[in-house]
Amino acid sequence: MPYTEAQAQLASSIVTNLLQGERREFDLPQQVAIADIESDALQFSADMELLDHLGQPAPAIRLADQEPVPIALSAFAGWPYEPGGRLGASSWRRHPFFHEFAHYYLRDIRRDGDARDGYEYLPLDQARATFSRRAVAFLANRIAAVADLLRPERAWPHVAPLQLLQRARGPRITAPGCHFYLSTDSPGLRVFWSGAYYISPNYFSHPTTPAVGVLQAGTYVFGVDGGAYGNAIQWDRNAIVGLPGSPHAHLNY
């Protein structure tokens, strides 16, 4: 969805402030929600703080557009660290064994997981720049798409209202959502979505096939677990989906 310079500037201001941990009141369009981006920015910032403390690079996976995108540490099986949780925010600094755990855990991922899962590793400055640039484009597209979806003459098909938080701990709003369904090669799988700027799993629907749900405007990637894959989410790096757009995608799992 093409966006204007003003929409890009608003998106850039919002993403910059979220990454700086600020809770500013933004002049958001009434039916644009950013709670998902806010959550990602919190988790990403916590990841970067920990990786910087450990002297480790940021894990990433390469998407179909050929750019490596950072992946959340919480996306790895067995990882106990969650922003706001038992080891969330900076509480890991007070945990007597977490530093050692994280050091060896990340070392083992790099040693054992690279060939199997296709992880790459980015310098932290590059990971931050990638997150920021792609999140700005993601949000600017959403702002433009919502304005377009609400135009009566557009009459987009497959649009449904969503009741969701506009911001974390903020009021609920009604936002236009896009009906979407995913098919897979295997039945009985669970589907997860992530913004295509930072791979962080969010539950979509189950079981396949198809899995049906409603998503806000945005550019997404999808993964599955269950069946032969157990609880390890498999991300289809070739299935980059822009909404509003086609209401269907197929995952090769």
C-alpha positions in Angstrom: 0.0 0.0 0.0 1.6 3.3 -1.0 2.0 5.8 1.8 2.6 9.5 2.0 5.6 11.3 3.4 3.5 12.5 6.3 2.4 8.9 7.1 6.1 7.8 6.9 7.2 10.6 9.2 4.4 9.7 11.8 5.4 6.0 11.6 9.1 6.9 12.1 8.3 9.1 15.1 6.3 6.3 16.7 8.8 3.5 16.1 11.7 5.7 17.3 9.9 6.5 20.5 8.8 2.9 21.1 12.4 1.7 20.7 13.5 4.3 23.2 11.0 3.0 25.8 8.9 6.1 25.8 5.1 6.1 26.5 4.2 9.2 24.5 0.7 9.9 23.4 0.9 9.8 19.6 -1.6 11.5 17.3 -2.7 8.2 15.9 -5.5 7.9 13.4 -8.6 6.8 15.3 -8.8 3.3 13.8 -5.1 2.4 13.7 -3.8 0.1 16.4 -0.1 -0.3 17.3 -0.2 -2.6 20.4 1.5 -5.4 18.4 4.3 -3.1 17.3 4.7 -1.8 20.8 5.0 -5.3 22.2 7.6 -6.2 19.5 9.6 -3.0 20.3 9.6 -3.9 24.0 10.8 -7.4 23.4 13.3 -6.4 20.8 14.8 -3.8 23.1 15.1 -6.3 25.9 16.8 -8.8 23.5 19.3 -6.2 22.4 20.1 -5.2 26.0 20.8 -8.8 26.9 22.8 -9.6 23.8 24.9 -6.4 24.2 25.6 -7.4 27.9 26.7 -10.9 26.7 28.7 -9.6 23.8 26.6 -11.7 21.4 25.3 -10.9 17.9 21.6 -11.0 17.1 20.1 -14.1 15.6 18.2 -13.6 12.3 16.5 -15.5 9.5 16.7 -14.5 5.8 13.3 -13.9 4.2 12.2 -14.2 0.6 13.2 -10.5 -0.1 16.8 -11.6 0.7 17.2 -9.6 3.8 18.0 -11.2 7.2 15.5 -10.1 9.8 16.1 -10.4 13.6 14.3 -13.2 15.4 13.1 -12.9 19.0 15.1 -14.9 21.6 11.8 -16.1 23.0 11.1 -17.9 19.6 13.7 -20.5 20.5 12.5 -23.6 22.3 13.5 -23.8 25.9 14.2 -20.1 26.2 12.7 -18.8 29.5 13.3 -15.0 29.0 10.2 -13.0 28.4 9.7 -9.2 28.7 7.6 -8.6 31.8 7.8 -12.2 32.9 9.8 -14.0 35.5 13.0 -13.1 33.8 11.6 -10.1 32.0 12.7 -6.5 31.5 16.2 -6.3 33.2 15.5 -8.7 36.1 17.9 -11.2 34.5 20.7 -8.9 35.9 19.5 -10.0 39.4 19.3 -13.7 38.6 22.4 -15.5 39.9 22.6 -18.1 37.1 20.9 -16.4 34.1 24.1 -14.9 32.7 25.8 -18.3 32.5 22.6 -20.0 31.2 22.1 -17.4 28.4 25.8 -17.5 27.4 25.9 -21.3 26.9 22.4 -21.4 25.5 23.2 -18.9 22.8 26.5 -20.6 22.1 24.8 -23.9 21.6 22.2 -22.4 19.2 25.0 -20.9 17.1 27.0 -24.2 17.2 24.1 -26.6 16.6 21.3 -24.6 15.1 22.8 -22.7 12.2 22.9 -25.5 9.6 19.6 -27.1 10.8 17.5 -23.9 11.1 19.3 -21.5 8.8 20.0 -18.9 11.4 22.2 -16.0 10.6 23.8 -13.5 13.0 23.8 -9.7 12.7 25.9 -7.1 14.5 23.6 -5.4 17.0 23.7 -2.1 15.2 22.6 -3.8 12.0 19.8 -5.6 13.8 18.5 -2.3 15.3 18.7 -0.6 11.9 16.8 -3.4 10.2 14.1 -3.6 12.8 13.6 0.2 12.7 13.5 0.6 9.0 11.2 -2.4 8.4 8.9 -1.5 11.3 8.5 2.0 10.0 7.5 0.7 6.6 5.2 -1.8 8.2 3.4 0.9 10.3 3.3 3.5 7.4 1.7 0.8 5.2 -0.9 0.1 8.0 -1.8 3.8 8.4 -2.2 4.2 4.6 -4.2 0.9 4.3 -6.6 1.7 7.1 -7.4 5.1 5.5 -8.0 3.3 2.2 -10.1 0.5 3.8 -12.4 3.1 5.4 -13.1 4.9 2.1 -16.7 3.9 1.1 -16.0 3.9 -2.6 -13.2 1.4 -2.2 -15.5 -1.4 -0.9 -12.6 -3.8 -0.2 -13.7 -7.4 -0.1 -12.9 -9.7 2.9 -12.9 -6.8 5.5 -14.2 -7.4 9.0 -14.1 -5.2 12.2 -11.6 -6.1 14.9 -11.9 -5.2 18.5 -8.4 -4.8 19.9 -6.2 -2.6 22.0 -4.9 0.5 20.2 -1.9 0.6 22.5 -0.6 -1.7 25.2 -2.7 -0.9 28.4 -4.7 1.5 26.3 -8.4 1.6 25.2 -10.0 -0.9 22.9 -10.9 0.4 19.4 -12.7 -1.0 16.4 -10.2 -1.4 13.5 -10.7 -2.7 10.0 -9.3 -6.2 9.7 -8.7 -8.5 6.7 -10.2 -11.9 6.5 -7.4 -14.3 5.8 -6.9 -18.1 5.4 -3.9 -20.3 5.2 -3.6 -23.8 3.7 -0.8 -26.2 4.3 0.5 -29.5 2.9 -0.3 -31.2 6.3 -3.5 -31.2 8.3 -3.9 -30.5 12.0 -1.2 -27.8 12.3 -1.3 -24.5 14.3 -0.5 -21.3 12.5 1.4 -18.3 13.8 2.0 -14.9 12.3 4.7 -12.3 12.7 5.4 -8.8 11.4 8.0 -9.1 8.7 10.4 -6.8 10.6 11.1 -9.0 13.7 10.2 -12.7 13.9 8.1 -13.0 17.0 5.3 -15.6 17.0 1.7 -14.7 17.6 -1.1 -17.3 17.5 -3.3 -17.1 14.4 -5.6 -20.1 14.1 -5.8 -23.9 13.9 -6.2 -26.5 12.7 -5.1 -26.6 9.1 -6.1 -26.9 6.5 -7.3 -24.2 6.1 -6.7 -22.0 9.2 -9.0 -19.0 9.1 -8.7 -15.6 11.0 -8.6 -11.8 10.7 -5.5 -9.7 10.7 -4.8 -5.9 10.7 -3.2 -4.4 7.6 0.5 -5.2 7.5 3.2 -7.3 5.9 3.5 -10.7 7.6 5.3 -14.0 7.6 3.8 -17.2 8.9 4.9 -20.4 10.7 3.4 -23.6 11.9 3.9 -26.2 14.6 2.2 -29.4 15.6 2.1 -32.7 13.8 5.5 -33.9 12.7 7.0 -30.5 13.8 6.1 -30.8 17.5 6.3 -27.5 19.3 9.1 -26.1 17.2 7.7 -23.4 15.0 8.7 -23.7 11.3 8.7 -20.3 9.5 7.9 -20.3 5.8 10.4 -17.6 4.8 9.0 -17.5 1.2 5.4 -16.6 2.3 5.6 -12.8 2.8 2.0 -11.6 2.7 0.8 -8.0 2.4 -2.6 -7.1 3.7 -4.9 -5.9 2.3 -4.3 -8.1 -0.6 -4.9 -11.7 -1.5 -7.0 -13.4 1.2 -5.1 -16.7 0.9 -1.6 -18.1 1.2 -0.2 -21.6 1.2 2.6 -22.8 3.5 4.8 -25.6 2.3 4.6 -27.7 5.5 
